[in-house]
Amino acid sequence: MKIGILTGGGDCPGLNPAIRGFVMRGLDYGFVIHGIREGWKGLVQGIVEPEPLGVARVEEIIRQGGTMLRSSRTNPYKDPAQLQAVKDNIRKFGFDAIVALGGEDTLGVASKLYKDGISTVGIPKTMDNDLSETDYTFGFDSAVQVNVDAADRLRDTAQSHSRVIVLEVMGRHAGWVALHTGIAAGADFILIPEVPMDVDALVEQVKRAHARKGYALVVASEGVELPNLDEADKKVDAFGHVILGDRNVGEWVAGEIEKRTGLETRAAATGHIQRGGAPSAFDRVLASRLGIRAAQCVYEKDFGKMVALRGVNVEPVDIDKATGVLRTVPVELYKSICPLFSK
């Protein structure tokens, strides 16, 4: 079988180990595997590596961040001409199946292509950990580790200067990164998109924490709803998502805290630092297992599936179900953490 493999959306640690896992097992099955450069854009423009991927090309990438295949945020379903180009190039290059590594948007395209008669398999990648039907996605653990390290460093300077510091982390619709970062870092308050911001409760907790220990630490998702903020004029990406970098959530929250408390407050954002660097051991193992299982799906012609971590097992699930509804933080889970904020 001749297989095309691509990575789409934002890069994150674990993409290279997943590519490696798929290629190494795919070669066992006798696949001829070609890398497609820059995600779905590569199939629109026909950017396919002429030489098949082999052991020598992927053997050492397990410890590398980013993606060897490069990426883009391209949605071919926005333009009938681009969609036709994707289908034409799949036929032109003779691909029997397309394996896509990505989040809700990239795998959403793979799901639609499967419905259009093209054999696809998805491998879940998202730092936000917001894909349904899987317990964890690779990239998440590595991002949390980076953010916890940042929070620990910020705490040192907050203590030294008796400041309040707000750490802004990634998380568009789901607050998993902020929640896990905040718990692991011992934050005094955590703001996530799933729970409307209670500025009064935030301010009161910050004042209590600062009075008790001389500083306070707040962790906020970049996708938190800000009161009275008009999103109508914000720029959006190819999938219609507001580009969050322009919102400056951390700065807004820090300004509100300082205005209401009089306490010196600073904001910091890990931003794209969360995306780069070597994957954690957890993400290397998870990504490798997902890549290996995806190769098995292709070999068994079990298409229209996304490989998922369910408990301790990796198994295929319907890609349509996995991308149909985002996996967000249950409000009950957040509330079970909230008593920490009242002390």
WOKA-V837535 format. One record per pair of residues at least 6 apart in sequence whose ideal C-beta (glycine too) atoms are under 6 Angstrom apart, sorted by the first residue. I is the first residue (numbers start at 1). J is the second residue. Records with the same first field share a line. If there is no record, write none. Layout:
BEGIN
I->J / J
END
This chain:
BEGIN
1->31 / 96
2->32 / 94 / 95 / 96
3->31 / 33 / 97
4->34 / 36 / 95 / 98
5->33 / 99
6->36 / 39 / 42 / 100
7->15 / 67 / 69 / 71 / 101
8->39 / 40 / 71 / 102 / 106
9->102 / 103 / 105 / 106
11->66 / 67 / 71 / 275
12->127 / 139 / 275
13->65 / 139 / 142 / 279 / 283
14->138 / 139 / 279 / 283 / 287
15->67 / 101
16->61 / 64 / 68
17->62 / 284 / 287 / 288
18->101 / 123 / 287 / 290 / 291
20->58 / 61 / 62
21->288 / 291 / 292
22->291 / 294 / 295
23->33 / 53 / 58
25->292 / 295
26->33 / 295
29->299
32->52
33->52 / 53
34->48 / 49 / 52
35->49 / 53 / 69
36->42 / 43 / 48
37->47 / 69 / 70
38->47 / 70 / 72
39->71 / 72 / 74
40->74 / 76 / 109
41->72 / 74
43->86 / 89
44->76 / 82 / 85 / 86
46->89
48->93
61->68
62->284
63->278
65->276 / 277 / 278
73->237 / 238
74->238
75->238 / 239
76->82 / 83 / 86
77->83 / 112
97->119 / 298
98->120
99->121 / 294
100->106 / 110 / 122
101->123 / 125
102->125
103->126
104->323
105->239
107->122 / 319 / 323
108->323
110->120 / 122
111->319 / 320 / 323
113->120
114->120 / 304
119->303
121->294 / 297 / 298 / 305
122->306 / 319
123->290 / 294 / 307
124->131 / 134 / 137 / 306
125->139
126->137
127->139 / 140 / 143 / 170
128->171 / 174
129->137 / 140 / 176
130->174 / 326 / 327
131->137 / 322 / 327
132->322 / 325 / 327
133->308 / 317 / 321 / 322
134->308 / 309
135->309
136->309
138->283 / 286 / 287
141->280 / 282 / 283
142->279 / 280 / 283
143->177 / 274
144->180 / 181
145->280
146->274
147->169 / 181 / 270
148->181 / 184 / 185
150->270
151->167 / 185
154->165 / 167 / 268
155->217
158->165 / 215
159->215
162->214 / 215
163->215 / 264 / 266
164->206 / 216 / 257 / 263 / 265
165->217 / 266
166->218 / 220 / 250 / 253 / 254 / 267
167->219 / 268
168->220 / 222 / 249 / 250 / 269
169->177 / 178 / 181 / 270
170->177 / 222 / 274
171->177 / 178 / 221 / 222 / 223
172->223
173->193 / 223 / 326
174->328
175->192 / 193 / 194 / 221 / 329
176->329
178->190 / 192 / 219 / 221
179->190 / 192 / 329
181->219
182->190 / 219
187->217 / 219
188->205 / 209 / 216 / 217
189->202 / 205 / 218 / 341
190->219
191->197 / 220 / 224
192->221 / 329
193->221 / 223 / 224
194->328 / 329
195->334
197->224
203->260
205->341
206->216 / 257
207->261
209->216
210->216 / 263
220->249 / 250 / 253
222->244 / 249
224->249
226->252
231->242
234->242
235->243
236->242
250->267 / 269
251->267
254->265 / 267
257->265
258->265
289->314
290->307
293->307 / 314
294->307
297->305 / 316
302->316
304->319
305->316 / 319
306->317 / 319 / 322
307->314 / 316
308->317
END
